[in-house]
Amino acid sequence: MIENSVVYSFLARGGNAFMRVLQSSWLVGIFLTQNDNKATVVGSAAFKLYSFVRNIFVKLFELLHLNRLLEGSIFKLAYIWAGLTVVLAPFVPTMLVLLMSISGFLSITLKLLCEKNFQLKYNGINKYIYIYAGVYLFATFASVTVRGSLFGGLLTICFVLFSIVTINAIESKRQVKVLLLLMVCGGVLVALYGFYQYMFQDKFGGVWVDTDMFEGMFRVYSTFANPNVLGEYLLLIIPLSVACFFITKHLIMKLFYIGATGIMMLCLILTYSRGCYIGILVAAAVFLVLLDKRFIFLGILGLLMLPFVLPETILNRFMSIGNMEDSSTSYRVYIWMGTIAMLKDYWFSGVGPGETAFNIVYPVYGYNGISAPHAHNTYLQIMCDSGIIGILAFVMIIYQYFKALFCAYLKETDKTARVLTISAMSAVAGFLVQSLFDYTFYNYRVMLLFWAVVGMGIVFSKYSELKEA
């Protein structure tokens, strides 16, 4: 039996020792102390004002009998509107995604006004999401060009707050599984279109490649117009697909999820996005180590074996990381240098959201005459958009997110709940790693999907509290 083998015993003891050291750490102990301070929020002036305004409109709806008119209405089924937004986001234009997300907001609002017993779910992350959205609202109107920042700023606010819609729209375990299935199916369709591009390259523009270093390389981009953006989308979906494989009990569905994951992984490889390659490795490491601590050592062995099993084109792409002779690398480094120089003067308030605001100020600080639509680093760009307060609010959102999920992971005994929390942590971890090398919110559809996954992760952290159907 494998359980009696020397290798298995070594891996198990090593993994257990690592987890004991980790959990006994003072710093980790603080992280694992879950305290949402719900009582404090409920007693706050802001909550009392919200309740007062809501009660006025609830009574108005009762007087006009609108609550009876909308009883059983599809317009109150937030899950449908939020689900459609998430599933269709990769395939439809940004403006249509915006309209669908607004329908989710309206659906939640109608439910609040028609049903007295319905309350928004409270989580520790909520207040930081509201603060982050509020900072972006202020930054939009304090921008160096209000007109240039207005659309991007308001769109960002809407998509950030969509995470709150997602948290409140999902009410049952069945809804979770259906939404995940549809998201994975969407990911497969996006990947298949990427394969079509790869097979018929003459029909599509082949760009985003330094032809001097990577001659003959074609990078697929599917429905996202950019291979890096496609990779960022797949970073969010692939861990969810792997989770579905583990939680489903039907053999046919397990085979489907294995195939779906393989198809999306191959498409991710064909993006030739080095940042996404690193992101998926980090996501896989997070997923596997949390799934079974013995993977800590197997993962190290796997990394050592990678150079011997990777195709030469992918290995060369990896090896070019940090090579300043690669135009893509040097381009990013010079932009980071220019952005940091700009932030020395605009660190407190930023310059305002959007490409227009960035390009009004950045050229003064740019290196080598390089122009850029953004900072090519999400964290630098958030600071450019909204200053130091914006980036601090974002960091607190990420902190509260991982805190909620990791606490749930340690507390949960249900396998499905644990696997789902692991998948949400690994998806966001991989995405945040890619955010070091690119502005991952530049594509608004990917931005919405990121915030939707954040909302889903919070739902997963309380999966056992959901009703079955």
N, C-alpha and C positions, 0 to 999 in steps of 0.2 A: 504493500500500500504506500502511496505517495506521502501520506501523513507521517509515516514512520521513517522516511528517508532522512539522511544527514542534511541534504540541501534544503529540504522543506523545514527541518528543525532550525537550521541556521537563519533562514529568511524570517521565520516566525519570531524567533527570539530577538533578532535585530530590529524587526519592525515594532515589536512590543516595547523594546527598550527606548526606541526613538519616540514613540507616542507618550511614554511615561515621562520622559524628560520634557517633552513639549508641553504636556498638560500640567506639569508641576511648576512651570515657569510663572513668575509673578506677573509679567507682562501679558502672557496668554490668559492668566486668571482674570485680569481686568477685562480683557476682550470677551471672555466667556460669561461675564456677568450681565445677564439680560435685564434691562430695566427701561421700560418704555415710558415711564412717568405719565401714564394715561390720566391719572387723577389730577395731576398738575395741569394738563392740557384742558381737561373738561372744565376746570375751575377758572381758566384764563378769561381775560376780557374779550379776546378774539373769538373764542368758542361761544361765549355768551352772546356776542353780537351776531354771529352766524346763526345761532339757534333762534334769536329774536326775529331776524329777517326771514328765516325759513318758516317760522310759525305764522307770520303775516301772510305769506304766499299760500301756505297750506289752507288757512281759513278762507282766503280768496278763492282757491280752487273748489272748496266745499260749497261756498255760496253760489258759485257759477255752475256747480255740479260737474265740473271738469273731471273730478276724480272718478265719477261713475261713467262718464263718457269714455274715458281712457282705460277702464277696467278690462284687463285681459288683452290690451292692445299690444301689437308687435313693437310699437314705438317705445315701450317700457322694457323691452328685452335687451338690455345693454350687452349681454353676452354675444348676441347675434351681430350687433353693429361693431362691437370691438373686435370680434373674431373675424368678420369680413375685412376689416381694416388691416389686421395683421397678416391674414392669408393672402390678400390681393396686393399688398404693398409692393412686392417685387415685380409686378406685372403692369401696373397702371401708373399714369403720370402723378407727379407730386401733388398737383392741385386736387386731383380726385382723392388721393390719400387724405389730404387735409379735410375735404368735405366729409369723408367717411368717418374720420376721427372726431369731427365736430358732432356727427350724428351720435357717436358714443357718449360724448359729453351731455348732449340733450337728453339722451335716454336715461342716464343716471339722474339728471336734474328732474325729469318728469317723475321718476320713481320716488325721489325725495319729497316731491310736492304732493304726490297722490297717496303715498303710504306712510302713515305716521310712525309705524314701527320700524321702518327701514332706516338704518344708520350707516354712514360711511365707516368702513373698517379702519380702525386706528392701528398704526404701526410706528415704531420709533423713527423710521426713515421719512415719514410723511412731512414733518416740519421742515426738514432740510430740502426736500423737493420743492416745497412752497417757497422757501427762502431763495433757492437757486432760480426759480422762475421769476420771483420778485426782483432779484438782482438783474436779470436779463431785461426785465421790463424797464427798470431804471436806466440801464446801460443803453437801451435802444433810444430813449429820449434825451440822453446825455451824450449821444454819439457826436463825432466830428461831422457827420452828415446824417441827420435824422431821416431824411428821405431815403438815403441809401441803406440805412439799417432797419427801416420799419418792417419790410416784408420778412427779411431773414430773422429779425428779432422776435416778431410775433409768431412766426412759424415754429421757431425753437421753443418758445414758451408753451405753445399748444402741444407739441410733441413730447416735451418733458412732462407736462401734466397728464399726458395720456397714460403714464404709468399708474396714476391714481385711478383712472378709469378701468384699467386692466385688473387692478387689485380688487375693485368692487364689482366688476362684471362677472367674474368667475365664481360660481357659487356651489359647484359640486365636483366630485371626483370624475364623474363621467365627462363633464365639460372639459376638464383638464386633458383627458386622454383624447377626446375628439379634436380639440384644438391642436394638440401636438401632432396627431396623425395628419391633419390638413397642412400644418406648417412643413412637415417632412415631405409630403407629396409636392408641395410648392417648391421645396428645395430640389427635389428630383427633377421637376420640369425645368427649373432654371439651369441645372447642371446639364441636362440633355440638350438644351439649346446651346450651351457652351460647347458640347461635343460637335454639334452641327457646324458651329463656326470653325472649329479646328479642322474638320474634314473638308470644308469648302472655304478655305482661307481667301481665295481670290474674290469672293463676294463681300468680304469684310476688310476694313482698314486695319493693317498691322502696324501699330505704333507702340509707344511706351517701352521700347527696347533700344539699348545702345548697340547698334549694329556692328560697331568695331569690335566689341567684346563678345557679343552673342549673335553671331551671324546665323540667319535662317530660323531664329526663334519666333514663334507666334504665341501671343498671350491672349487667352479667351477672356471675354468680359460679359457675355450673355446679355441679360436685360439691363445691366447697370452701366454700360458705356465706358467702364474703366475696370481693368483687371484687379486692381487693388480693392476697389469697392466691392466687386464680386467676392473676393476672398474674405472681406470683412463680414459680408452677409453669411457666407458659409461657416465662418467661425462661430456664429451665433446658433446656426441650425444643426450642425453636425453633432455636438454634444447632446442635444435634445433627442436626436435620432438614436444615438447609442443608448440613452436612458430608456427609450421606448423598447429597445431590444430586451433589456433586462427586466422590465416590468410587465411585458406582455406574457401571457400564459399559453398562447396558441402558437403551434409550430409554424404555421403558414405565415403568421404575422412576424414571427422572429426572422424567418427567411427574408421577408419583405424588408425589414429594418436593416438586416445585414447588407442586402443588396443596395438599399437606399444610401446607407452610410458609405459603402464602397464607391458608388457613383459620384456622390458629392465630394469624397476625398480625392478621387481622380480629377475631378473638375478643379478642385482647389490647387492641385499640383500643376495643372495646365495654366493657371493664372501666373505662375512663376513669380509670385509675390513673396519676396524674402521675409518681409515682416510677418506675413500671414503664415509662412512656414514655421517661424519661431513661435507665433501665437498658437498654432495648432499643437505644437510640441508641448508648450506650457499647459494648454487645456487638457491634453491627454495625460500629462503628468499629474495634474490636480485630480482629474477624474479617477485614474487608476490607483493612486496612493490612498485617496479617501475611500475608494471601493474596497481595497484590500491592502493593508500596510506592507505586505510582502513585496508589492510591486516597486517599493523604493529601490531595492537592490536590483531587481530585474530591469527596471527602467534605466539605471546607470549602465548596466550591461548592454541594453539595447542601444543607448546613445553611442557607446564605444563601437558597436557593430555597424552603425549607420554608414560610415564612409565606405564600407566594403559592399553594401547592398544597394546604395542609391545609384540611379542612372547618372551617367557622366554630366548630362546637361543640368540636372538638378544640383549635383554636387558642385559644379562650376558656379552655379547661381549662388549657392550658399557661400562658397569661398570668396565671392566678390564682395561680401559684406565688409565694409570698412575700407574698400579699395577706392581711393580718391581718383583713380584713373577712369572709374566707371562714372559716366556723366550723371546718372541718377543719384549716386551717393554724394558726389561733390555738390550737386545742385541742392540737395537737402541740407548738407552741412553749412553751405553759405547762407541759405535761408534761415537756418537756426541762429547763426551768428548775427545776421541782420535783425532778426526778431528780438533776440536778447538785448541787442543794443537799443532797439526801440522801446522795450519794456523798462529800461533804466529810467526813461522819462515818463512812461505811461503806466507804471506798475500799479498805481492805486486804482484808477478808474477805467483803464483800457481805452481803446479808441472807438468802441462800438461794434455790434455784431455785423457780420456780413463782409463779403468780398470788397464792396465799394469803399467802406470805411477803412479796411486794411490797406487798400492800395492808395488811399489818399496820403497816408502817413509813412508806410513802409519804404517807398522808393528813396526817401531821404536817408534812411539808415542801411539800405541794401548794399551787399558786397558784390563786387565784380559786375555791377550793372544788371544783376539777375532780378527779373520781375517774377512775382508769384501771386496766386490768388489767395493763398493762406499760408500758415506757418509750417505746414507739413509735420505738425506735432499737436495732438489734441490738447494737451495740457498747456502748451504755450499759446495755442489759439484761444482757449477759454479765457486765459488771462488777458490776451489782446482784446477779446470781446467785452469782458466784464470786470477786469481788474483783479486785484488780490482777493477781494471778497467772493467773487464768482468762483475762483479756483478752490478757495477754502470750503465753500458750500458744496462743490462737486466732490471734493475729497471726503467730506463728512457723509455724503450720500453713499459713496463706495464703502466707507468704513461701516456704516450702519447696515448696509446690504450684506456684506460678508459676515458681520457679527450676527445678524438675525439668522442667516442660513447655517452658519457653523454651529450656533447654539442648538438649532433645530436638528442638525445632523447628529450631534452628540446625544440629544434627548430622545430622538425617535427610535423606536424599536421596529416599526413597520418598514419592511424592505422597500416598498414602492416609494414611501415618503423620503427615505434616505437617498435612494438613487436619484430622485427628482431634484433634491437639494444639491446633490453633488453635480448634476448636469448643469444646473443654473450657475453654480459657482465657477465651474470650469469654462462655460461659455463666456461669461463676463471677464474672467481672468485672461483668456486668450485674446479677447477683443481689446482689453486694456493694454496688453503687450504690443499689439499692432498699433495702438494709438501713440506709442512712442515714436513711430516712424512715419506716421501719416496723420492727417486730420480726418479721423474716421466719421465725423459728423458733417463733412462737407456735402455728402449725399443725404438729403433730408429723409429719404425713404429708409436708409440704413439707420439714421438717427432715431426715427420712430420705432423701428424694430428693436433697437438696443433698449429703449425705455420700456417697450412692451415686455421684453425678456426680463428686465429688472422687476417690473410689476408681477410677472409670472413667478419669478424667484421668491418674492415675498409671499405669494399664494402657496408655493410649494413648502415654505417654512411652516405653514399652518395647515398642511394637507390633511392631517388626521382629524382636524376640526370640521372639514367640509362634509356635507351630506353625500350620500352615494350617488344620487341622481336627481 
